[in-house]
C-alpha cells in the first residue's frame, strides 16, 4: 500500500494512503504509529503463513521450487554426520 506519514500541526502523526486517496490514521503519537505498523505487518505475515500452510496441507505447493521434508531430510542427515565426526 502506498502511503506517507504526515506530521500534523498538533505534533501528532497521520498516514495518507495513495490507494484510497485519504487519511487512514490520524492523531497518533510516534509510539502508537510504530505499534500500528508493527501490528499491520504481523497480520500480513500471519495471513501469508496461513496460505502457505494450507497449500502444503492440500499438497498443492504455492511455488514449484518448494521442497518437501523428503527433499531436505537427506541434507540434514549429512549435516548431523559431519557434526558428529
C-alpha positions as CSV (number, residue, x, y, z in Angstrom):
1,X,0.0,0.0,0.0
2,X,1.4,3.4,-0.9
3,X,1.3,5.8,2.0
4,X,3.2,8.5,3.7
5,X,3.4,9.7,7.2
6,X,2.4,13.3,7.8
7,X,3.2,15.4,10.9
8,X,0.0,17.3,12.0
9,X,0.1,20.8,13.3
10,X,-0.7,19.5,16.8
11,X,2.5,17.5,16.8
12,X,0.8,14.1,16.3
13,X,1.0,11.9,13.1
14,X,-1.3,10.9,10.4
15,X,-1.0,8.5,7.4
16,X,-2.1,9.3,3.9
17,X,-3.0,6.4,1.6
18,X,-2.4,6.8,-2.1
19,X,-4.7,3.8,-2.6
20,X,-7.8,5.3,-1.1
21,X,-6.6,8.9,-1.6
22,X,-7.5,9.7,2.0
23,X,-6.2,9.7,5.6
24,X,-6.1,6.2,7.1
25,X,-4.9,7.2,10.6
26,X,-4.6,10.5,12.4
27,X,-3.8,11.9,15.9
28,X,-1.3,9.2,16.6
29,X,1.8,9.5,18.7
30,X,5.1,8.2,17.4
31,X,4.8,5.1,19.6
32,X,1.2,4.5,18.5
33,X,2.1,4.8,14.8
34,X,5.0,2.4,15.2
35,X,2.8,-0.2,17.0
36,X,0.1,0.2,14.4
37,X,2.6,-0.5,11.6
38,X,4.1,-3.5,13.5
39,X,0.6,-4.9,14.1
40,X,-0.3,-4.4,10.4
41,X,2.9,-6.1,9.2
42,X,2.4,-9.0,11.7
43,X,-1.2,-9.6,10.4
44,X,0.1,-9.7,6.8
45,X,2.7,-12.2,7.8
46,X,0.2,-14.3,9.6
47,X,-2.1,-14.4,6.6
48,X,0.8,-15.3,4.3
49,X,1.9,-18.2,6.5
50,X,-1.7,-19.5,6.8
51,X,-2.0,-19.5,3.0
52,X,1.4,-21.3,2.7
53,X,0.5,-23.9,5.3
54,X,-2.9,-24.5,3.7
55,X,-1.3,-25.1,0.3
56,X,1.2,-27.5,1.8
57,X,-1.6,-29.4,3.7
58,X,-3.5,-29.7,0.4
59,X,-0.4,-30.9,-1.3
60,X,-0.5,-28.0,-3.8
61,X,2.7,-26.1,-3.1
62,X,2.4,-22.4,-3.8
63,X,5.7,-22.5,-5.8
64,X,7.3,-25.2,-7.9
65,X,10.6,-24.8,-6.2
66,X,9.3,-25.5,-2.7
67,X,10.8,-28.5,-1.1
68,X,9.2,-31.4,0.9
69,X,10.6,-33.0,4.0
70,X,11.8,-35.9,1.9
71,X,13.7,-33.4,-0.3
72,X,15.6,-31.9,2.6
73,X,15.9,-34.7,5.2
74,X,18.9,-36.2,3.4
75,X,20.8,-32.9,3.8
76,X,20.0,-32.9,7.5
77,X,21.4,-36.4,7.9
78,X,24.7,-35.3,6.2
79,X,24.9,-32.3,8.5
80,X,24.5,-34.4,11.6
81,X,27.1,-36.9,10.4
82,X,29.6,-34.0,9.8
83,X,28.9,-32.6,13.2
84,X,29.5,-35.9,14.9
85,X,32.9,-36.5,13.3
